Amino acid sequence: KGFRGLDAVSQFWDRAIATSTIRIQTHESFVAGLESAHVLTLTTSFPNGVKVGVHGIFTYRVNEAGKLVHLRGYWQMADARVEKP
């Protein structure tokens, strides 16, 4: 169901993003006005050495000032690739 609201997104960022490194491989990108959609593979490397890779579609919307106002990712956890050290 994702993370909704500033508190939930902040907690997700602090737990999953801020302490890890993310490699982004772009396969395709599409832009329409202030929105874009990208077919990406994200590989997240965690401090404990575990790597998790997901392949999916990620959408972004910015406002007139170019600031991100909306982000969505579509992928299946069941399809995630997990590599343990």
N, C-alpha and C positions, 0 to 999 in steps of 0.2 A: 504493500500500500504506500510505501515511500515515507518521506519525512515532510511534515507540513508545519509551517510556522517557524518563526525565528528561533525559538528555544530549541525545538527539535532539530532544526538544521544545524544550529550551533553545536549541540551535543554530538551529532553525527560527525561534524567537521573535527571537533576536538578528539574524538575517539578513533576515527578511521582515516582521516586525511592528514591532519597536522603532524602526526608521528610517522607517516609513511612517505614513500616516494612513488609517484605514479608516472608510468611511461604510456604515452598516447600514440597509437598508430592509426593514422587516418587512411581509410580505404576509399571513401567517397564523401563529397560535401555538396550541399544544395542550399542556395540562398534565395530568399524571396522577401524583399523589403527589409524589415527589422527582425526577421526570423531566419533561422537556419536549422538544417538537419544534417547529421553526420553519421556515417557508418564507421564505427571506431572499434578498436581493440584496446582495452585499458588493462594494464598489468600493474598491480599494486604490490609493492615490496614493503613488508612490515618489519619493524625492528627485530623481531624474533627469527627473521630469515625466511618466513613463509611468503610465497608469492601467489597471488590470485589473479587470474586473467579472465576477463569477460569480453564478449563480442556482442555489440548491440547497436541500437540507433539512439542518438542523443540529440535533443532539440534545445535550442536557445532562442530567447527573445530579448532584445535590448530596447531601451527607450530612446527618445530622440537625442539624448545626450550621450548615447552609446553605452550606458550602464546596464548591466545584466539585471533583468527583472523576472526572468522565468527560465528554469532549467528542468528538463525531464530526461530520464534515461530508461530505455526499454531493453531488457535483457532478462534471461532466466538464470537463477542461481543454480539450477540443476545442470546447466551447461557450463558453469564456471570451471576453469582449469586451476587446480590447486597443486603447487609444488612445495614440498617440505624440505628443509635443509638436510 
